[in-house]
Amino acid sequence: MDTLHLVSNAVTVIFIATTMFAAGLGATLPALRAIFADLPLLLLALLANLVVIPLLGWGAAALFGLSTAPFIALVLVASSPGGPLGAKLGMVQNGDVVAGAAMQVLLATAGSITFGLTANGILTAAEVGGGISLDVAALVRTVAILQLVPFAVGLVLRHYAPPTARSWHPFAVKVSNVTFMIVLAGMLLGNWRDVVELLGSRALLAGFVLSVAAFATGTLLATGSPVRRTTMGSVAAVRNVGPALAAVGIAFRNEPAIMGALAAVLLSGLTAAIPIAAVLSRRRSGGPVSSSAELG
């Protein structure tokens, strides 16, 4: 079992690092500057993802009367913005790819600092988990190293060696996709009893509802064209599994019930977010993907 945990943790580290490295390889400084110069969009996205959606997660957990493990899992997911698959869903829906990727990186960066504080505050206020508090400093260190450093390396490589960055980008994306599936499968297989116990429970429904509410919040609290707004919705709907996994490992010692609930919540959220992107794609069938050339 210890060996399985070591392998699982190693794959998780590879997933997080390669995802952020791929994001850096796919970004350009001019594209990032253009998005970051849109102050209203930035402020609304930060408000939606760092404040509103975590509160929605708390509200959904309380509304559905979730038990301790799924309550904690839902709050961890809701408090963790900037999921790498959010930008990918922007591509799926033929959205504003550059804006989606840039916002995902910004939210992942901000979330590495705010995640521990937000989750800790909600869990303490809700009096869930027997008074357990998160080690904020450890979470910030872990998430910052795993996300910010690989992204910065990828961005520098894209800026100074574009041909190399373009050639490496597809491979990095494939590694990210494969390791994500392995991480998700490992979470399910390693905690299948806890996941099975949640089938038909309100935890899955709460995760589904949170994802839909997050998409609506991200879309409404955005500026620009409908294409850009729904792209912001996709980014908001898919939360960042990295900090949540780090929290379960650091604060809850990989407790199987919480890990199983986390996997179930993530899966139910994806079952909401992916069809939404697919429907938008069909409506825009044949339409151009905004600024996709910037991602190379």
HELIX and SHEET records of a PDB file:
HELIX    1   1 ASP A    2  LEU A   25  1                                  24    
HELIX    2   2 LEU A   29  PHE A   36  1                                   8    
HELIX    3   3 LEU A   39  LEU A   47  1                                   9    
HELIX    4   4 ALA A   48  VAL A   52  3                                   5    
HELIX    5   5 ILE A   53  LEU A   63  1                                  11    
HELIX    6   6 THR A   68  ALA A   78  1                                  11    
HELIX    7   7 PRO A   84  VAL A   92  1                                   9    
HELIX    8   8 VAL A   97  ALA A  126  1                                  30    
HELIX    9   9 VAL A  136  VAL A  143  1                                   8    
HELIX   10  10 ALA A  144  LEU A  148  3                                   5    
HELIX   11  11 VAL A  149  TYR A  160  1                                  12    
HELIX   12  12 PRO A  162  GLY A  190  1                                  29    
HELIX   13  13 TRP A  192  LEU A  198  1                                   7    
HELIX   14  14 ARG A  202  LEU A  220  1                                  19    
HELIX   15  15 PRO A  226  ALA A  237  1                                  12    
HELIX   16  16 VAL A  241  ILE A  250  1                                  10    
HELIX   17  17 PRO A  256  ARG A  283  1                                  28    
HELIX   18  18 SER A  292  LEU A  295  5                                   4    
END                                                                             
